[in-house]
Amino acid sequence: MRIQLPGIAARASRFASTGLAQPAVGGITELRYNEQPGIMHLLLLPVLQKLSEQSRWQLWLTPAHKLNRNWMQQVGLPLEKSMHITESERFTTVQSMVKALRTGNYSVVLAWIPYEVSDEERLELEMAAEQGESLGLIMRPQSPEQALSGQHKAAKIPQDLFH
């Protein structure tokens, strides 16, 4: 899994600090996952729960799946501050993420992007996250080569997350 643990944990804490209405900085983090259960719950949920303490929304840009509202309630994510948009095209997903991050309306924007993000796209996402003082999480499946090699440990997006 490609993840910057110190950065994501520190950002979540700063973003949700009780003394701040808005986060001090924004940024992008990429999470790669495979079929190993459990780790995503340990890494992603605490960040999302902490960010849900803000008054801002959480935006989920997902593939052609609908978020499971029961799962969100069970893990303590507020439905009233969560927005879900189904995206399927490369241009649409990255551009939607850039626009959402730039607005500053979201504490976090999660996007499932099944391909390697180009340097230009990553730079545009980073600038948008900084401008909107938001956290962008790129969720990307681990390639079959990485899964077979065993070199990268990753976590599965829980099946109960989607209908």
C-alpha positions as a printed Julia matrix, in Angstrom:
163×3 Matrix{Float64}:
   0.0     0.0     0.0
   1.32    3.43   -0.86
   0.4     5.67    2.03
   1.97    8.47    3.97
   0.86    7.63    7.47
   2.46   10.54    9.34
   1.07   13.02    6.83
  -2.46   11.67    6.78
  -2.7    11.31   10.56
  -1.25   14.75   11.19
  -3.54   16.34    8.61
  -6.61   14.7    10.09
  -5.72   15.93   13.57
  -5.03   19.47   12.38
  -8.14   19.48   10.19
 -10.45   18.43   12.99
  -8.86   20.39   15.85
 -11.53   22.03   17.9
  -9.84   25.43   17.66
  -9.91   25.49   13.86
 -13.01   25.96   11.75
 -11.0    25.05    8.66
  -7.74   23.09    8.23
  -4.46   24.95    8.05
  -3.22   23.04    5.0
  -4.49   20.74    2.29
  -2.97   17.78    0.53
  -3.35   14.59   -1.46
  -2.67   11.04   -0.3
  -2.99    7.85   -2.33
  -4.15    4.56   -0.83
  -3.66    1.36   -2.83
  -5.66   -1.67   -1.82
  -6.12   -5.36   -2.6
  -8.18   -8.18   -1.12
  -6.56   -8.25    2.35
  -9.29   -7.43    4.9
  -9.01   -5.16    7.9
  -6.3    -2.61    7.21
  -8.6    -0.14    5.47
 -10.79   -0.01    8.56
  -7.71    0.66   10.7
  -6.32    3.4     8.45
  -9.16    5.11    6.65
 -12.01    5.1     9.16
 -10.24    6.97   11.98
  -9.26    9.72    9.53
 -12.8    10.02    8.16
 -14.31    9.96   11.65
 -11.94   12.71   12.81
 -12.65   14.83    9.74
 -16.4    14.39   10.25
 -16.06   16.59   13.35
 -15.71   19.57   11.03
 -18.73   21.46    9.76
 -17.65   20.73    6.19
 -18.89   17.85    4.05
 -17.19   14.64    2.94
 -17.39   13.89   -0.79
 -17.18   10.35   -2.17
 -16.44   10.05   -5.91
 -16.88    6.34   -6.53
 -17.07    3.9    -9.39
 -20.49    2.62  -10.37
 -21.41    1.63   -6.82
 -23.77    3.18   -4.35
 -22.48    3.86   -0.83
 -23.98    1.66    1.85
 -25.78    4.04    4.22
 -26.1     1.38    6.95
 -22.35    0.79    6.93
 -21.68    4.54    7.17
 -23.99    4.85   10.19
 -22.49    1.78   11.87
 -18.95    3.18   11.63
 -19.98    6.62   12.81
 -19.8     8.64    9.6
 -22.48   11.33    9.42
 -24.91   10.85    6.54
 -26.03   14.46    6.79
 -22.51   15.66    5.93
 -21.68   13.06    3.28
 -22.2    13.46   -0.45
 -21.81   10.68   -3.02
 -21.29   11.08   -6.75
 -20.78    8.13   -9.08
 -17.96    8.78  -11.54
 -16.65    6.44  -14.2
 -14.52    8.35  -16.71
 -10.9     9.36  -16.15
 -11.31   13.02  -17.05
 -14.53   13.37  -15.12
 -13.2    11.85  -11.88
  -9.96   13.83  -11.7
 -11.59   17.08  -12.78
 -14.48   16.57  -10.35
 -11.97   15.97   -7.56
 -10.02   19.11   -8.49
 -13.16   21.25   -8.54
 -14.42   19.84   -5.23
 -11.08   20.28   -3.47
 -10.71   23.83   -4.74
 -14.08   24.94   -3.31
 -13.11   24.37    0.32
 -16.6    22.97    0.99
 -15.25   19.5     1.83
 -12.97   18.35    4.64
 -12.09   15.34    2.49
 -12.7    14.23   -1.08
 -12.3    10.49   -1.7
 -11.99    9.34   -5.3
 -11.61    5.83   -6.65
  -9.21    6.19   -9.59
  -8.14    2.85  -11.13
  -5.07    4.18  -12.98
  -1.79    5.88  -12.17
  -2.39    9.61  -11.82
  -0.07   11.62  -14.09
   2.37   14.16  -12.67
   0.27   16.97  -14.14
  -2.92   15.6   -12.6
  -1.21   15.13   -9.23
   0.12   18.69   -9.28
  -3.32   20.04  -10.16
  -4.87   17.99   -7.33
  -2.23   19.17   -4.83
  -2.77   22.82   -5.75
  -6.56   22.44   -5.5
  -6.27   20.73   -2.09
  -4.03   23.48   -0.77
  -6.32   26.18   -2.14
  -9.41   24.61   -0.58
  -7.54   23.51    2.55
  -8.96   20.02    2.03
  -7.64   16.48    2.13
  -7.84   14.47   -1.1
  -7.69   10.68   -0.89
  -7.04    8.78   -4.11
  -8.2     5.2    -3.71
  -6.54    2.89   -6.23
  -6.57   -0.87   -6.59
  -3.23   -2.6    -6.39
  -2.04   -3.96   -9.73
  -2.04   -7.77  -10.22
   1.77   -7.68  -10.54
   2.11   -5.98   -7.15
  -0.35   -8.42   -5.58
   1.54  -11.45   -6.94
   4.96  -10.14   -5.94
   3.88   -9.59   -2.34
   6.11   -6.52   -2.22
   3.31   -4.13   -1.31
   0.93   -4.67    1.56
  -2.5    -3.18    0.95
  -6.0    -3.16    2.32
  -9.34   -4.05    0.85
 -12.15   -1.57    0.53
 -14.79   -3.28    2.64
 -17.43   -5.08    0.61
 -20.08   -3.7     2.97
 -19.12   -0.16    1.94
 -21.06   -0.49   -1.31
 -24.41   -2.05   -2.25
